[in-house]
């Protein structure tokens, strides 16, 4: 499926000449601007500063990956524009900021439990599509974290930012440069640069713990072992101290759903990648199919078999 090639002047016009009023965010790659095309379509234009070959590779990886990744939980790439040393990716505009913003910056309106649960399931569906349903070849996202999960006006999660995504062409794990975000990197990836669909599953497990707890993946303001989310959370899940795990800002929550989410997260963040479930299994666990994968949970947490 080909993405549209836009002219530079079209994007310039849509963003009001890349006006600072339209700036949505910036990162190592450059800037993202909100805009509106002549046909009324709202866009987010990601302008990559072409400082390195890596930027160029990431740009092509993203165009290529996203032109095949069409799913209701994946941000749609509308097209791209190349001009001299500028590469611009043109996405549909997602209006409700990122999960990161809602969990950590939106102090006055903490996300309600039913939204967190729906965001977990929608994100899992997007990842399952990338890993298992995408033109025969799994796509590994490699940078799964709350700032890359955008939310629509009715809080449907959309996976974005595929600059680091990798096609997996054969069965063996891919070895690669380590790019990603501390706190979300699976041990085999952080230590040896080995990346597979299971490295995404690990990162997703960390995101699940964040949805439950409202805590950052690494929080240096917390003392000793509590600075690492995983180290803090695992003993609480093992002892089923779910009230201690739950975000104190949550009013009511569904204990049954939280239990399933915590159990799923526990399996996702196992050190041994072989022990982690696939995204299809993750979805079944999140949706509370009790008998499914009981043997797995039994291996780790004796309470679960009762």
BAFI-3210 file (N, C-alpha, C; in Angstrom, 3 decimals, decimal comma, padded with zeros to 6 digits):
// residues 306
n [1|2|3|4|5|6|7|8|9|10|11|12|13|14|15|16|17|18|19|20|21|22|23|24|25|26|27|28|29|30|31|32|33|34|35|36|37|38|39|40|41|42|43|44|45|46|47|48|49|50|51|52|53|54|55|56|57|58|59|60|61|62|63|64|65|66|67|68|69|70|71|72|73|74|75|76|77|78|79|80|81|82|83|84|85|86|87|88|89|90|91|92|93|94|95|96|97|98|99|100|101|102|103|104|105|106|107|108|109|110|111|112|113|114|115|116|117|118|119|120|121|122|123|124|125|126|127|128|129|130|131|132|133|134|135|136|137|138|139|140|141|142|143|144|145|146|147|148|149|150|151|152|153|154|155|156|157|158|159|160|161|162|163|164|165|166|167|168|169|170|171|172|173|174|175|176|177|178|179|180|181|182|183|184|185|186|187|188|189|190|191|192|193|194|195|196|197|198|199|200|201|202|203|204|205|206|207|208|209|210|211|212|213|214|215|216|217|218|219|220|221|222|223|224|225|226|227|228|229|230|231|232|233|234|235|236|237|238|239|240|241|242|243|244|245|246|247|248|249|250|251|252|253|254|255|256|257|258|259|260|261|262|263|264|265|266|267|268|269|270|271|272|273|274|275|276|277|278|279|280|281|282|283|284|285|286|287|288|289|290|291|292|293|294|295|296|297|298|299|300|301|302|303|304|305|306]
n.u [000,855|000,756|002,037|000,972|002,765|003,614|003,851|006,351|005,350|002,630|002,615|003,758|001,838|-000,298|000,561|000,753|003,172|004,932|004,371|005,058|002,916|001,626|003,156|003,512|005,218|008,621|011,590|014,492|014,566|013,568|010,868|007,286|004,402|001,088|-001,451|-003,560|-004,839|-005,732|-008,106|-009,351|-008,538|-007,092|-003,735|-000,621|002,527|005,632|008,717|011,771|015,025|017,707|020,289|021,894|022,832|021,421|018,996|017,934|017,653|015,799|013,622|012,920|012,384|010,135|008,248|008,013|007,235|004,835|003,244|002,214|001,023|-001,979|-004,423|-006,925|-005,848|-003,460|-001,547|-002,277|-000,236|-000,295|001,213|004,256|007,018|009,748|012,433|015,309|017,403|015,430|013,114|009,781|007,204|003,817|001,107|-002,172|-003,922|-003,978|-006,051|-005,946|-003,651|-000,941|-000,705|001,217|001,045|-001,526|-001,234|000,841|001,032|-001,437|-002,716|-005,082|-007,139|-007,144|-006,798|-009,605|-010,403|-011,799|-011,100|-008,333|-008,172|-009,366|-007,532|-005,280|-006,147|-006,723|-004,177|-002,765|-004,042|-003,198|-000,436|-000,517|-001,435|000,788|002,757|001,679|-000,146|000,597|001,097|002,438|005,082|006,510|006,378|008,511|008,142|009,869|010,018|008,159|006,169|004,496|004,515|004,431|001,947|-000,858|-003,908|-007,325|-010,197|-012,170|-010,628|-009,477|-006,690|-003,778|-001,073|002,014|004,927|007,161|009,838|011,943|011,210|011,416|011,486|010,921|012,490|013,264|013,157|014,908|016,175|016,805|019,837|020,841|021,598|021,355|018,565|016,189|014,215|015,258|014,253|012,187|013,383|013,911|015,782|017,483|017,774|018,775|021,237|022,470|021,616|019,723|016,831|013,368|009,953|009,294|010,656|009,163|006,909|007,816|008,249|005,622|004,535|005,657|004,343|001,738|001,975|002,365|-000,098|-001,687|-000,534|000,110|002,691|006,049|008,386|011,063|011,945|013,702|013,308|012,287|013,231|016,022|015,298|012,790|012,962|013,019|010,421|009,680|011,057|009,849|007,174|006,920|007,164|004,808|002,851|003,320|002,571|-000,003|-000,773|-002,650|-003,972|-001,936|-000,536|-002,187|-002,939|-003,071|-004,700|-006,829|-010,284|-012,777|-012,115|-012,112|-011,604|-011,223|-010,503|-008,178|-006,579|-006,249|-004,834|-002,520|-001,479|-000,985|000,926|003,000|003,807|004,626|006,944|008,924|012,291|013,442|013,009|011,620|009,710|007,781|004,464|002,857|001,534|-001,082|-001,771|-001,476|-003,663|-005,774|-005,385|-005,694|-008,325|-009,422|-009,607|-009,740|-008,859|-007,013|-003,580|-003,058|-001,185|001,150|001,027|000,911|003,436|004,880|003,504|002,254|-000,238|-002,000|-002,980|-004,899]
n.v [-001,178|002,073|005,077|008,480|010,911|014,030|017,501|019,899|022,480|022,031|020,969|023,015|025,012|023,748|023,700|026,298|027,533|026,067|027,046|028,265|028,198|025,939|023,886|020,673|019,020|018,019|016,158|014,006|013,604|015,858|018,055|018,096|019,091|020,409|020,391|021,333|019,906|020,895|019,573|019,457|017,489|016,777|016,893|015,523|016,622|015,292|016,493|015,603|016,308|016,171|014,959|012,796|009,539|007,653|008,881|009,041|006,332|005,589|007,097|005,946|003,382|003,852|004,868|002,638|000,533|001,565|001,871|-000,580|-001,186|-001,102|-000,516|-000,358|000,400|001,599|004,379|006,156|006,468|008,988|009,946|011,230|013,560|014,750|016,965|018,332|018,465|017,736|015,522|014,663|013,224|012,439|012,205|011,001|013,204|012,842|013,599|013,684|013,789|011,930|008,669|008,844|011,569|011,620|009,852|010,946|013,767|014,966|016,083|016,869|015,320|012,241|009,185|007,102|003,799|002,105|003,195|002,831|000,074|-000,460|000,842|-000,745|-003,124|-002,301|-001,399|-003,783|-005,160|-003,697|-004,263|-007,044|-007,236|-006,129|-008,032|-010,509|-010,430|-009,046|-008,932|-011,415|-011,127|-010,531|-007,339|-005,573|-003,335|-001,969|000,371|000,640|002,415|004,671|007,285|006,836|005,906|007,086|008,911|008,908|011,147|009,733|008,131|005,899|003,828|004,475|003,157|004,691|006,233|004,743|004,769|003,198|000,699|-002,751|-005,031|-008,479|-010,970|-013,626|-016,684|-016,560|-014,622|-011,129|-009,348|-006,199|-002,651|-001,044|000,638|002,626|002,957|003,539|001,461|000,319|-001,572|-004,895|-007,427|-009,097|-007,581|-005,116|-006,011|-007,593|-006,713|-008,224|-008,645|-009,312|-010,357|-010,778|-008,888|-006,597|-007,489|-007,564|-004,785|-003,948|-005,193|-003,625|-001,229|-002,035|-002,321|000,321|001,413|000,261|001,232|003,921|004,857|005,960|004,380|004,391|005,941|008,222|009,717|008,154|006,041|003,708|000,381|000,984|002,723|001,444|000,398|-002,237|-003,799|-002,946|-003,652|-006,465|-008,162|-007,363|-008,262|-010,979|-011,552|-010,907|-008,363|-006,346|-003,976|-002,351|-002,049|-000,678|002,459|005,182|007,305|006,300|005,932|003,965|000,614|-002,247|-005,119|-007,695|-007,324|-005,851|-007,704|-009,603|-008,017|-007,465|-010,020|-010,695|-008,763|-009,588|-011,999|-011,016|-009,557|-011,352|-012,470|-014,370|-014,614|-016,691|-017,436|-015,549|-014,570|-014,724|-011,966|-012,576|-014,408|-012,751|-011,034|-012,809|-013,416|-010,874|-010,445|-012,144|-014,947|-017,603|-020,340|-020,472|-020,678|-021,316|-023,060|-021,686|-019,457|-020,850|-021,894|-019,695|-018,297|-019,523|-018,971|-018,521|-020,842|-021,747]
n.w [000,000|-000,999|000,395|000,335|-001,511|-000,454|-001,388|-000,414|-000,156|000,282|002,871|004,239|003,947|005,256|007,913|008,564|007,758|009,453|012,015|015,307|016,979|016,241|017,113|018,337|019,705|020,525|019,754|019,714|017,020|015,774|015,095|015,809|014,156|014,253|011,749|008,925|006,081|002,697|002,098|004,489|006,247|009,337|010,420|011,728|011,424|011,229|011,424|010,378|011,276|009,196|010,250|010,367|009,073|010,398|011,033|008,499|007,827|009,806|009,030|006,559|007,429|008,982|007,121|005,489|007,222|008,322|006,119|005,706|008,060|008,941|011,104|013,646|016,068|015,545|014,695|011,760|008,950|006,698|004,627|003,132|002,838|001,073|001,141|000,103|002,797|004,552|005,998|006,054|007,886|007,520|009,491|010,513|012,660|016,119|018,734|021,562|023,141|024,771|026,377|028,322|029,051|030,162|032,306|033,881|033,765|033,752|036,233|037,489|036,495|036,907|035,068|034,749|035,999|034,147|031,709|031,709|031,610|029,132|027,489|027,861|026,634|023,981|023,162|023,339|021,284|019,044|019,145|018,886|016,272|014,880|015,511|014,746|012,635|010,424|007,255|007,101|008,088|011,185|012,851|014,895|017,454|019,267|020,820|022,877|024,900|027,254|026,104|023,442|022,943|021,711|022,316|021,304|021,000|022,364|023,937|022,688|022,261|020,294|018,660|018,105|016,533|014,928|014,359|015,240|014,573|013,550|010,880|011,103|009,605|009,557|011,531|013,654|016,470|016,181|016,066|017,196|017,169|020,332|020,985|022,469|025,427|028,695|031,391|030,075|028,595|027,668|029,436|027,800|025,580|026,470|027,414|025,409|022,981|021,687|019,884|019,737|019,103|021,706|023,178|022,864|024,210|026,820|027,317|027,059|029,277|031,324|030,770|031,407|034,205|034,805|034,059|036,021|038,408|038,130|038,192|037,303|035,001|035,724|038,591|040,055|042,272|044,189|046,927|046,976|046,089|045,164|043,099|040,692|038,747|038,108|040,016|042,328|041,902|041,393|043,783|045,076|043,348|043,461|046,087|045,969|046,803|045,898|046,427|047,291|045,017|043,317|041,793|043,941|043,289|041,994|042,125|042,399|041,406|039,261|040,807|039,887|037,172|037,563|038,874|036,806|035,017|036,442|036,795|034,140|033,458|035,100|033,915|031,455|032,037|032,660|033,138|031,441|028,050|026,794|028,569|028,452|027,490|024,212|022,214|021,497|023,459|025,650|025,265|025,662|028,339|029,521|028,994|030,687|030,406|032,124|032,267|030,358|029,881|032,498|033,491|033,107|034,849|037,165|037,385|038,252|040,291|043,049|044,335|042,279|041,250|042,818]
ca.u [000,000|001,632|001,651|000,979|003,906|003,134|004,869|006,760|004,460|001,367|002,801|004,035|000,537|-001,131|001,048|000,943|004,627|005,547|004,223|005,302|001,599|001,187|004,145|002,926|006,261|009,906|012,413|015,804|014,399|013,097|009,646|005,989|003,469|-000,290|-001,800|-004,804|-004,699|-006,791|-009,383|-009,902|-007,931|-006,108|-002,515|000,549|003,685|006,866|009,819|013,037|016,241|018,549|021,662|022,696|022,276|020,446|017,712|017,457|017,196|014,586|012,553|012,475|011,799|008,798|007,370|007,807|006,463|003,490|002,402|001,543|000,391|-003,261|-005,190|-007,612|-005,042|-002,147|-001,661|-002,149|000,662|-000,990|002,185|005,560|007,508|011,210|012,934|016,729|017,811|014,285|012,163|008,583|006,195|002,500|000,199|-003,453|-003,746|-004,707|-006,279|-006,065|-002,310|-000,429|-000,949|002,206|000,495|-002,682|-000,822|001,819|000,965|-002,811|-002,866|-006,450|-008,102|-006,513|-007,561|-010,433|-010,003|-012,368|-010,298|-007,005|-008,353|-009,620|-006,275|-004,427|-006,638|-006,532|-002,739|-002,416|-004,541|-002,279|000,822|-000,783|-001,483|002,163|003,538|001,106|-001,121|001,033|001,685|003,315|006,343|006,277|007,053|008,845|008,065|011,145|010,022|006,812|006,087|003,276|004,547|004,166|000,553|-001,670|-005,310|-008,326|-011,117|-012,853|-009,603|-008,997|-005,234|-003,185|000,385|002,718|006,392|007,771|011,181|012,890|010,608|012,208|010,848|011,622|012,305|013,438|012,688|015,819|016,137|017,640|020,736|020,744|022,039|020,366|017,886|014,934|014,108|015,600|013,061|011,290|014,184|014,026|017,191|018,308|017,980|019,673|022,580|023,086|021,046|018,892|015,473|012,377|008,622|009,191|011,157|007,982|006,013|008,388|007,938|004,182|004,319|005,978|003,233|000,597|002,207|002,154|-001,544|-002,235|000,046|000,316|004,087|006,999|009,182|012,224|011,661|014,863|012,929|011,938|014,492|016,593|014,702|011,515|013,149|012,688|009,022|009,577|011,504|008,845|005,863|006,854|006,793|003,398|001,999|003,508|001,826|-001,355|-001,066|-003,067|-004,336|-000,696|-000,085|-003,122|-002,743|-003,903|-005,648|-007,988|-011,384|-013,162|-011,592|-012,603|-010,524|-011,039|-009,731|-006,838|-005,896|-005,831|-003,813|-001,285|-000,980|-000,462|002,162|004,017|004,312|005,285|008,267|009,867|013,649|013,645|012,011|010,810|008,627|006,777|003,403|002,734|000,509|-002,406|-002,001|-001,655|-005,043|-006,682|-005,203|-006,286|-009,783|-009,859|-009,877|-009,064|-008,188|-005,916|-002,272|-002,983|000,074|002,223|000,959|001,160|004,881|005,480|002,809|001,434|-001,598|-002,904|-003,542|-005,976]
ca.v [000,000|003,238|006,292|009,633|011,817|015,411|018,513|020,690|023,650|021,580|020,808|024,378|025,669|023,071|023,978|027,747|027,704|025,467|028,073|027,762|027,947|024,592|022,894|019,706|018,410|017,859|015,071|013,922|013,549|017,130|018,649|017,654|020,221|020,142|021,113|020,940|019,884|021,633|018,834|019,488|016,446|017,253|016,075|015,807|016,522|015,074|016,996|015,040|017,031|015,127|015,188|011,573|008,446|006,950|009,548|008,671|004,932|005,556|007,673|004,946|002,274|004,247|004,931|001,281|-000,238|002,075|001,746|-001,891|-001,368|-000,406|-001,167|000,718|000,825|002,065|005,691|005,972|007,333|009,408|010,105|011,773|014,621|014,871|018,197|018,507|017,717|017,551|014,435|014,921|012,169|013,057|011,271|011,527|013,888|012,222|014,872|013,665|013,634|010,562|007,997|009,437|012,825|011,344|009,180|011,651|015,232|015,446|015,875|017,117|014,310|010,931|008,252|006,151|002,408|001,482|003,684|002,171|-001,313|-000,426|001,240|-001,951|-004,094|-001,735|-001,401|-005,190|-005,532|-003,086|-005,034|-008,378|-007,037|-005,966|-009,257|-011,771|-010,350|-008,012|-009,401|-012,582|-010,860|-009,717|-006,059|-005,351|-001,875|-001,628|001,554|000,578|003,145|005,482|008,478|006,394|005,463|008,305|008,630|009,670|011,900|008,815|007,344|004,689|003,956|004,312|003,046|005,568|006,329|003,490|005,034|002,137|-000,616|-003,694|-006,220|-009,701|-011,731|-015,072|-017,096|-016,295|-013,271|-010,177|-008,594|-004,851|-001,598|-000,892|001,929|002,437|003,822|002,865|001,146|-000,486|-002,492|-006,267|-007,693|-009,661|-006,481|-004,151|-006,575|-008,180|-006,165|-009,223|-008,124|-010,232|-009,896|-010,873|-007,652|-005,725|-008,018|-007,097|-003,355|-003,850|-005,556|-002,436|-000,285|-002,528|-001,974|001,768|001,648|-000,124|001,933|005,350|005,207|005,995|003,143|004,625|007,174|008,380|010,408|007,134|005,482|002,380|-000,540|001,493|003,573|000,613|-000,020|-003,699|-004,346|-002,603|-004,264|-007,939|-008,786|-007,060|-009,156|-012,345|-011,724|-010,435|-007,121|-005,515|-002,631|-001,560|-001,850|000,204|003,907|005,745|008,291|005,593|005,790|002,556|-000,157|-003,614|-005,936|-008,856|-006,874|-005,452|-008,970|-010,171|-007,161|-007,649|-011,365|-010,633|-007,963|-010,431|-012,935|-010,261|-009,024|-012,411|-012,257|-015,296|-014,285|-017,874|-017,554|-014,496|-014,970|-013,968|-010,933|-013,214|-014,967|-011,587|-010,571|-013,765|-013,246|-009,592|-010,539|-012,970|-016,360|-018,150|-021,622|-020,323|-020,325|-021,517|-023,742|-020,680|-018,691|-021,798|-022,009|-018,540|-017,771|-020,634|-018,545|-018,417|-022,127|-022,136]
ca.w [000,000|-001,085|001,091|-000,559|-001,421|-000,406|-001,703|000,749|-000,032|000,882|004,319|004,721|004,010|006,264|009,275|008,653|007,681|010,645|013,048|016,677|017,592|015,864|017,567|019,275|020,529|019,858|020,277|019,077|015,563|015,225|015,643|015,290|014,026|013,877|010,527|008,265|004,628|001,977|002,125|005,855|007,079|010,324|010,352|012,562|010,526|011,989|010,589|010,849|010,905|008,612|010,723|010,337|008,264|011,236|010,830|007,165|007,928|010,613|008,221|005,580|008,179|009,421|005,941|004,998|008,196|008,525|004,935|005,800|009,369|008,994|012,164|014,388|017,217|015,069|014,054|010,321|008,197|005,471|003,558|003,506|001,974|001,163|000,524|000,438|003,990|005,452|005,754|006,849|007,922|007,712|010,159|010,975|013,938|017,235|019,436|023,025|023,746|024,922|027,651|029,246|029,559|031,021|033,549|034,725|033,733|033,896|037,674|037,966|036,019|036,716|034,233|035,493|035,790|032,931|030,581|031,755|031,175|027,685|026,841|027,881|025,644|022,642|022,864|023,102|019,943|018,081|019,145|018,313|014,821|014,381|015,704|014,267|011,545|009,496|006,002|007,224|008,779|012,382|013,028|016,301|017,632|019,929|021,687|023,443|026,173|027,254|025,246|022,071|022,851|021,610|022,630|020,552|021,871|023,279|024,649|021,995|022,154|018,963|018,725|017,170|016,538|014,471|013,842|015,607|014,299|012,750|010,291|011,473|008,369|009,768|012,855|014,774|017,022|015,457|016,938|016,670|018,088|021,390|020,933|023,197|026,593|029,947|032,186|029,241|027,779|028,164|029,791|026,706|024,629|027,120|027,619|024,212|021,742|020,997|019,831|019,167|019,522|023,173|023,805|022,925|025,250|028,087|027,454|027,274|030,691|032,134|030,554|032,200|035,614|034,911|034,024|037,327|039,561|037,899|038,496|036,188|034,868|036,597|039,329|040,943|043,517|045,193|047,435|046,652|045,117|044,646|041,915|039,532|038,825|038,080|041,306|043,342|041,645|041,338|045,069|045,397|042,541|043,988|047,339|045,665|047,546|044,765|046,901|047,369|043,639|042,602|041,847|045,012|042,734|041,451|043,077|042,339|040,282|039,194|041,381|039,014|036,012|038,014|039,133|035,517|034,412|037,222|036,475|032,773|033,512|035,744|032,913|030,382|032,419|033,046|032,611|030,329|027,015|026,461|029,552|028,241|026,562|022,951|022,375|021,431|024,795|026,525|025,125|026,316|029,785|029,936|028,906|031,814|030,105|033,289|032,113|029,421|030,425|033,940|033,819|033,138|036,088|038,241|037,526|038,906|041,459|043,552|044,662|041,137|040,842|043,770]
c.u [000,895|001,094|001,738|002,268|003,370|004,250|005,159|005,782|003,104|001,475|003,040|002,711|-000,307|-000,735|001,237|002,437|005,326|005,541|004,424|003,977|001,099|002,142|003,512|003,985|007,574|010,682|013,733|015,718|014,082|011,802|008,387|005,027|002,078|-000,590|-003,139|-004,616|-005,885|-008,143|-009,995|-009,303|-006,912|-004,915|-001,557|001,740|004,950|008,042|011,126|014,195|017,236|019,998|022,527|022,055|021,241|019,057|017,091|016,898|015,886|013,390|012,010|011,837|010,351|007,816|007,001|006,895|005,016|002,628|001,705|000,715|-000,890|-004,155|-005,793|-006,844|-003,621|-002,345|-001,417|-001,181|-000,060|-000,008|003,465|005,950|009,018|011,625|014,350|017,065|016,670|013,460|010,957|007,632|004,853|001,539|-001,185|-003,203|-004,597|-004,807|-006,061|-004,749|-001,957|-000,840|-000,005|001,615|-000,653|-002,282|-000,017|001,678|-000,429|-003,264|-004,329|-007,449|-007,432|-007,417|-008,355|-010,051|-010,528|-011,592|-008,944|-007,108|-008,549|-008,348|-005,321|-004,849|-006,424|-005,065|-002,272|-002,877|-003,644|-000,975|000,621|-000,820|-000,063|002,926|003,005|000,242|-000,655|001,789|002,726|004,605|006,084|007,012|007,281|008,909|009,362|011,120|008,630|006,815|004,926|003,323|004,315|002,774|-000,297|-003,133|-006,246|-009,258|-011,886|-011,908|-009,282|-007,482|-004,744|-001,672|001,019|004,227|007,088|009,166|012,165|012,389|011,484|011,288|011,621|011,431|012,448|013,001|013,626|015,713|017,123|018,575|020,890|021,377|020,953|019,825|016,560|015,012|014,361|014,324|012,097|012,044|014,241|015,500|018,041|018,629|018,994|021,102|023,244|022,555|020,196|017,443|014,553|011,004|008,525|009,802|010,033|007,039|006,496|008,005|006,451|003,833|004,602|004,847|001,995|000,761|001,994|000,662|-002,180|-001,820|000,140|001,738|004,951|007,835|010,453|011,944|012,736|014,519|012,535|013,208|014,749|015,775|013,382|011,688|012,864|011,271|008,894|009,954|010,493|007,582|005,849|006,513|005,336|002,471|002,097|002,669|000,370|-001,756|-001,523|-003,465|-003,102|-000,168|-000,920|-002,790|-003,648|-004,922|-006,877|-009,079|-011,734|-012,401|-012,135|-011,467|-010,191|-010,183|-008,298|-005,975|-005,388|-004,730|-002,474|-000,649|-000,335|000,869|003,307|004,649|005,098|006,708|009,202|011,229|013,916|012,575|011,099|009,596|007,520|005,706|003,504|001,650|-000,906|-002,762|-002,223|-003,109|-006,017|-006,594|-005,879|-007,804|-010,329|-010,221|-009,068|-008,272|-006,961|-004,638|-002,148|-001,659|001,211|002,222|001,278|002,659|005,452|004,841|001,856|-000,013|-002,545|-003,572|-004,730|-007,349]
c.v [001,233|004,381|007,432|010,416|013,252|016,356|019,312|021,854|023,257|021,517|022,174|025,129|025,083|023,467|025,474|028,077|027,251|026,466|027,469|027,519|026,535|023,500|021,971|019,120|018,358|016,739|015,078|014,004|014,918|017,557|018,029|018,845|019,719|020,931|020,660|021,036|020,605|020,923|018,773|018,453|017,064|016,311|016,440|015,581|016,417|015,425|016,462|015,886|015,991|015,339|013,959|010,534|007,685|007,556|009,150|007,245|004,846|006,068|006,622|003,749|002,615|004,300|003,514|000,485|000,237|001,996|000,379|-002,033|-000,550|-001,148|-000,078|001,171|001,234|003,381|005,535|006,989|007,694|009,530|010,734|012,841|014,682|016,159|018,409|017,731|017,539|016,346|014,675|013,728|012,815|011,998|011,875|012,147|013,199|013,275|014,858|013,356|012,155|009,981|008,559|010,705|012,548|010,677|010,105|013,168|015,775|015,250|015,964|016,034|012,961|010,002|007,296|004,721|001,843|001,947|002,986|000,744|-001,369|-000,048|000,037|-002,909|-003,579|-001,745|-002,824|-005,639|-004,943|-003,863|-006,424|-008,287|-006,943|-007,288|-010,429|-011,662|-009,459|-008,612|-010,503|-012,356|-010,036|-008,378|-005,889|-003,839|-001,318|-000,375|001,747|001,270|004,125|006,711|008,110|005,770|006,735|007,944|009,506|010,376|010,974|007,750|005,996|004,843|003,670|004,258|003,940|005,427|005,018|003,701|003,922|000,758|-001,444|-004,749|-007,414|-010,675|-013,232|-015,419|-016,689|-014,848|-012,394|-009,530|-007,201|-003,869|-001,381|000,527|001,716|003,277|003,018|002,638|000,262|-001,574|-003,873|-006,579|-008,190|-008,593|-005,484|-004,693|-006,994|-007,632|-007,167|-008,785|-009,146|-009,682|-009,902|-009,653|-006,619|-006,169|-007,546|-005,625|-003,150|-004,199|-004,386|-001,411|-000,725|-002,153|-000,474|002,115|001,323|000,865|003,444|005,807|005,218|004,712|003,227|005,951|007,370|009,164|009,400|006,424|004,062|001,560|-000,030|002,410|002,782|000,069|-001,538|-004,299|-004,078|-003,448|-005,783|-008,580|-008,533|-007,970|-010,580|-012,576|-011,261|-009,214|-006,064|-004,110|-001,738|-001,221|-000,770|001,673|004,493|006,769|007,623|005,579|004,322|001,888|-001,569|-004,546|-007,123|-008,468|-006,506|-006,689|-009,585|-009,338|-007,350|-009,004|-011,369|-009,892|-008,818|-011,391|-012,210|-009,849|-010,095|-012,170|-013,130|-015,047|-015,456|-018,006|-016,519|-014,975|-014,207|-012,909|-011,512|-013,792|-013,844|-011,118|-011,503|-013,623|-011,963|-009,663|-011,584|-014,395|-017,202|-019,411|-021,465|-019,928|-020,495|-022,146|-022,732|-019,931|-019,591|-021,921|-020,902|-018,216|-018,841|-020,212|-018,683|-019,730|-022,498|-021,730]
c.w [000,000|-000,249|000,085|-000,402|-001,488|-000,839|-000,439|000,944|000,565|002,402|004,968|004,937|005,154|007,685|009,516|008,745|008,967|011,804|014,441|017,406|017,306|016,333|018,610|020,198|019,780|020,520|019,548|017,559|014,977|015,883|015,047|015,311|013,692|012,604|009,985|006,757|003,979|002,042|003,535|006,792|008,044|010,348|011,486|011,643|011,367|011,084|011,155|010,349|010,409|009,015|010,505|009,431|009,075|011,051|009,509|007,182|008,698|009,821|007,254|006,255|008,531|008,252|005,512|005,934|008,231|007,285|004,920|007,066|009,445|009,982|013,031|015,625|016,815|014,333|012,559|009,724|006,898|004,315|004,065|002,503|002,161|000,471|001,013|001,708|004,995|005,027|006,635|006,732|008,252|008,253|010,299|012,355|015,005|018,331|020,945|023,732|023,938|026,271|028,720|029,887|030,534|032,333|034,463|034,757|033,996|035,344|038,116|037,571|035,821|035,896|035,108|035,112|034,464|031,701|030,541|031,218|029,657|026,915|026,784|026,767|024,225|022,221|022,559|021,714|018,858|017,986|018,562|016,784|014,253|014,415|014,890|013,021|010,405|008,308|006,193|007,991|010,024|012,311|014,527|016,511|018,223|020,799|022,291|024,801|026,091|026,344|023,781|021,913|022,875|021,821|021,801|021,537|022,799|023,835|024,004|021,833|020,733|019,121|017,681|017,303|016,214|013,918|014,136|015,207|013,367|012,156|010,796|010,322|008,565|011,181|013,975|015,243|016,266|016,460|016,348|017,640|019,118|021,364|021,628|024,450|027,854|030,759|031,421|028,480|028,432|028,425|028,623|025,657|025,211|027,193|026,317|022,901|020,983|021,053|019,161|019,544|021,050|023,874|023,875|024,043|026,631|028,323|027,729|028,726|031,624|032,003|031,355|033,674|035,819|034,896|035,379|038,416|039,396|038,185|037,244|036,181|035,718|037,277|040,381|042,209|044,594|045,643|046,928|045,664|044,536|043,441|040,637|039,704|038,920|039,436|042,414|043,173|041,802|042,681|045,451|044,610|043,089|045,240|047,191|046,507|046,550|045,196|047,013|045,984|042,946|042,841|042,933|044,502|042,131|042,512|043,129|041,219|040,375|039,619|040,485|037,803|036,413|038,282|037,823|034,867|035,114|036,888|035,088|032,744|034,065|034,743|031,825|030,755|032,975|032,391|031,396|029,256|026,658|027,372|029,325|027,266|025,239|023,149|022,261|022,807|025,809|026,474|025,816|027,837|030,281|029,935|029,869|031,480|031,086|033,036|031,237|030,152|031,926|034,341|033,923|034,462|037,274|038,506|038,395|040,243|041,986|043,822|043,493|040,789|041,735|043,243]
res [x|x|x|x|x|x|x|x|x|x|x|x|x|x|x|x|x|x|x|x|x|x|x|x|x|x|x|x|x|x|x|x|x|x|x|x|x|x|x|x|x|x|x|x|x|x|x|x|x|x|x|x|x|x|x|x|x|x|x|x|x|x|x|x|x|x|x|x|x|x|x|x|x|x|x|x|x|x|x|x|x|x|x|x|x|x|x|x|x|x|x|x|x|x|x|x|x|x|x|x|x|x|x|x|x|x|x|x|x|x|x|x|x|x|x|x|x|x|x|x|x|x|x|x|x|x|x|x|x|x|x|x|x|x|x|x|x|x|x|x|x|x|x|x|x|x|x|x|x|x|x|x|x|x|x|x|x|x|x|x|x|x|x|x|x|x|x|x|x|x|x|x|x|x|x|x|x|x|x|x|x|x|x|x|x|x|x|x|x|x|x|x|x|x|x|x|x|x|x|x|x|x|x|x|x|x|x|x|x|x|x|x|x|x|x|x|x|x|x|x|x|x|x|x|x|x|x|x|x|x|x|x|x|x|x|x|x|x|x|x|x|x|x|x|x|x|x|x|x|x|x|x|x|x|x|x|x|x|x|x|x|x|x|x|x|x|x|x|x|x|x|x|x|x|x|x|x|x|x|x|x|x|x|x|x|x|x|x|x|x|x|x|x|x|x|x|x|x|x|x|x|x|x|x|x|x]
***
